[in-house]
Amino acid sequence: MVQKYHSPVRVYKYPFELVMAAYQKRFPTCPLIPVFLGSDIIYEHRSEDRSLHVVERSCKLNVDAPRLLKKIAGVDFVYFIQKNTLNWKDRTLQIEARNETFSTRVLVNETCSYSVHPDNEDWTCFEQTASLDIKSFFGFENSVEKIAMKQYTANIKRGKEVIEFYLNELISQGITHIPKWTPDGSDWHPPISGAPPCPADGSRTDQQELCMLGLGRGEAGGNGTETDGIKLEAEYIERYLGQLTPMQESALIHLRQWLKETHKGKIPKDAHILRFLRARDFNMEKAREMLCLSLSWRKQYQVDYILQTWHPPSILEEYYAGGWHYHDKDGRPLYILRLGQVDTKGLLKAVGEEAILRHVLAISEEGQRRCEENTKQFGTPIRSWTCLVDLEGLNMRHLWRPGVKALLRIIEVVEANYPETLGRLLIVRAPRVFPVLWTLISPFINENSRKKFLIYSGNNYQGLGGISDYVDKEIIPDFLGGECMCNIPEGGLVPKSLYQSDDDNETSDHIRLWTETIYHSTCIYKGAPHEISAEILEVESVITWDFDVLRGDVVFSLFHSKRAPLSHQKDSCSVTPATCSSNNVQLIDKNWSLGVDYSWVEAPLVCREGESIQGSHVTRWPGFYILQWKMHSSSSGTSIARVDDVLASLQGCSNKCKVMYYFEVLASEDFRGSMSSLESCSGFSQLSGVTNSSNKSHSGSMISR
């Protein structure tokens, strides 16, 4: 497996020329880089106007590896080739490095760049990308990779320290300004022109001390703002996201870049992306899968707008004994829940699971918002909140089976979509029945979350070692023996006169998270495409679609036929897609011939896992239009799989694709106004780009990724 690293942007708040002068002072020798033993120039070129200097060197390094590995490899030194292009006119330095020793076994490639800050010409930016691919190394591939990555991450920031050391040295010598290169400046000389020729190109020999065993040393970072089109800067990460290792920074940058390339519209905030990476121990692939599923879920159930659209029923406001209450000693928002005073059965009977779940989601969204506010207020990253749960009053009525079932479903939703948002859970006054409840729910709670639980029985929460270690005494609520008045509802039994049927619930106007949805999901297997059809009676009608590829790669096609497809009356989504089966459906008759019985009206589109596709087609002919999703494979042709292939394809085949889709048929004049139902103008889970269709042509589509 190829190990990759991508640095954030590091910003030196000094002009490019001064940074280059500091850079050059590191050579020919540097006490801070003892592993560099020397170099030989194998190619050098200077332009006549001295604006460009290109040099290529063979550099020698001392091997920093265990004695046994040195003995097996038979070398004490390694060599690498480094090419540097210093452009004084454009004020850039490009550095390319690759290993020469063991190049058939280990491939090390590194690219670094210095350039002028786009918003301040007196600042200098540094960026780095690197890769390590160990093909073979005498059977020690895993050991070499671990050594390489350990040494690499340990040395990432040393490059910055070297630059800053020499910048300070220059300033102490009174050198604070170096003139820029000018075309007619005959008296201009490269900075520190008296320095030996070796460093004049800006060599980064210290980067290569891990040439045989790993990557180079990184230098990255700076002041950043959280804007979709702006690269992450190290100073911004430290200020707003917290301390990350170099590889954690790299994982964040890679996942963020992948989202920008595949998900049009506003991508999640960096803190949100980081939560999913933490939940999967910074495994990029696992975090990406989890995040994409969550983004689709947010889009499907309009969670982005829940703080604006959700208005709790009056029963919840009166009987749900929970609310926000200042913050803990670490600056985390503090939420207090008097669970023992909550009549779970009464609330479920009065408002239903849907309302309670939406209320919990609104609390989770509010918690994220408060974390952002506290981060700005306290000047330190606040990425999670603290929950204080009072269990006084908990008894067997809380173990009511439907109530426990609802609780488990809520936990499942929260765990999947709000990972790493719980900083600490303080459970106080746990009664004797609590172990029974804990046994039921703990298997559904992520192990990392369980480690954050602190449980106090009786009055053990008071005094030294109690909740006062985490919450300031002056804000401990009065009902826990503190002096702070808490405005959280006291809860209590919900009168049975307030119980309602499902049809009477106040949430009936909302999309129901567990039952009703305008989106549908289907699995697609090899040899078993999913097809839906729409009957068009009037030309220039518009078919619109919006779908997310949740798993696997699929090919999307749109066909037209004058003949009704197989089982059209039963399985068609003619006008109302909600009637369509969510399972795999095939409509094209196996005896039909492509080009005779039906034809393409949109070219097949390969859609990759995680992509979100939105498009439209203005119809030219009446008849039946068939939307098809099928599994993509490099060897797949243009033939359409049939129903009788399904059983054979499923036997022994565990691979499958999954798509969440929505489509609608509109009159042409209604098309533009209806697009608001498919677009999200502000929520960060907007996966699809804005579609701007021109109805001037009779046929056309737009597909956004």
C-alpha positions, 0 to 999 in steps of 0.5 A: 500500500502506498503511504501518502502525505499532504501537508497543510499550508505553512505561512512564514510571515516574512517576504519570499526573498528573506525566507530564501536567504534563511533557507540558503544559510542552512548549507553547506553544513547545518548543525540542525541537520547532522545526517546530511553528509554532502552532495555533488552537482550533476546539472546546473543552469542559470538564466542570463537575467539571473531570474531562474536557477535550476540545479540537480544534485546527488545527495548523500545521507547517513542511514538512520536505521537499526543495525540489523537492517543496515547489515541486511541491506549492506549499506551505511549511506543512501543517495537521492536525487534532488531537483530545485527550480528557484524562480526569482521573477515569479518568487517560487521555489519548486523542489522535487526529490526521489531516492536513488538507492534501492529505487527498485525496491523502495519508491520515495517521491517528494514535492515541495514548494515555496510561494508568495501568499495569495493575500499578502505579498510580504508573506511566504507559503510552504506546501509539501506532498510525499509518497512512500511505496515499498515494493520489496525489502528483503522480507522487512517491508512492514518493519521498514514502513513503520520505521519510515512513518515513525521517523517521518512524523517525528521530523515533520516540524523540524524543517520549520524550526530550521527556517525560523532559526535562520530567520531569527539569525538574519534579523539579529544581524540587521537583515530585515529586507532584501530587494526583489528581482527586477528585469533591469536591475543590473546591480541585483544579486541573489540573497546572501550572494556570498554564500557557497554555491551549494545552497543557492538553489534552495536544496532541501537535503535535510528532507531526505534523511529517510530516503531509504526508509521513509518520506521527507520532512514536512513544513506546512501551515499558517493562518487559515479561514474555513472557506471551501476554496481555501487550503487549510493552514497549519495555524488555523488547524491548531487554533480551531481544530486542535493539535493533530499529528502530521498524518492526521492533518494529511488525512483531513486534507485528503478527505476534504479534497475528495469531498470538494471534487465529488460533492458539489455545493457546500462541503461539511465544516472541517470540524465535522469532517474531523469528527468522522476521521476520529471516529474511524481512527483516521482511517481515510476509507472507513471515515469517508464511507461513514461520512458519505452515508451520514451526508446522504442521511442529512440530505434525505431527512433535511437535518441541516434545517432542523434548527430552523424548522423544528418546533417541539410540541408543547408536551415536549417543552413541558415534560422533557427534563433536559436543557443547556446549562453554561459550560464545564471547566474545559469550556465544553457546552454543558447539557443536563438531562434529568432522565429519572424524571422523564416519563418515557412511556408517556412521551412516546404515547403523547408525541411518538418516536419521531418527535423525540428523535427530532428533538434529540437531533435538534439538541445535537445540532445545537451542541455543534453550534455551541461548540463553535461559539465556545471555540471563538469565545475561549480561544481554544478548540472546543469540539465536543460537549459534556452531558450531565445525566441525573438518574434520580427517580429511575425505576422499572417504568423506564425499562418499558420495552417500546421505550428501550427500543426507541432509545436504542434506535435513537442511540444508533442514529446519533452514533452514526451521524454525530460521532465524537461529539460527546466529550464526557458523560457524567451520570449521577445518582444511579439507582440499583436498577441502572445496571439493568438498563446499562446492560441493555444499551451499552452494546449499542454504544461505541467503545470510544464513547463508553470510555467517556462515561463516569458513573456515580451512585448515591451521593458519591458525585459530591465532594472531592473526586465528584462532578466538581472536578469537571463542573465549576461549583458555582454552576452545579444545579440546585437540585444536585446540591449546588447554588445555581438555579437551573431552568430545566423542566422538572418533567413528571408523568404525562397525563393520559389525556394527552396521549395521541394516535399516530395520525394526530402527532404534531410531526405529521407534516415533517418527513418521517425519519423512520417511515416516510421519505421522498427518497428511496434506496435500492441494492444493485447486484451484478446482472441485476440492474434497478429500473424505474419508468415514467410514462410521458404523454406530452413532449417537452415534459421534464424528467429530473433525478437526484441520486447518491451512490452509497456503495460501489460504482454504477452506470446510470442510463436513460432509455426511451421506448414506445412500448410499455416496459415489463410490469409497467402497471405494477412497478412503474413510478409513472408520476408518483415515485413513492409508489415504487418498490424500494427493492431491485426492479427490472422492467426492460423485457429480456426479448427486447433489442437495444436500438429496436424496441428501446434506445438511449436518450442519455449516454451512460454515465459512470458514477463512482462511490460517494458521488452525488448526481443531479440532472434533468432531461427534456423529452422529445417524444411521448412514450415510456422513459426508463431510468436504469442503474446497473453495476459498473465493471471495466469489462461491462458492455452495452448489453442490458442484464435480465431478470433470469440472470439474477439468481446466477449472479447472486450465488457466491457474489457478495458485492453489491451497489447501493443507490438512494434516489429521487425522481420527478416528472414535471411540465416544462414550464414548471421545471425551473421553479421546482428545482428548489425541491432538489437543491439545498441552498445553505445546508452543508450536506448539499451533495448535488451541485446547482442545476441550471437547465436551459429549456430552449433545447428539446432534449438535454440534461445536466449531471452534477457530481 
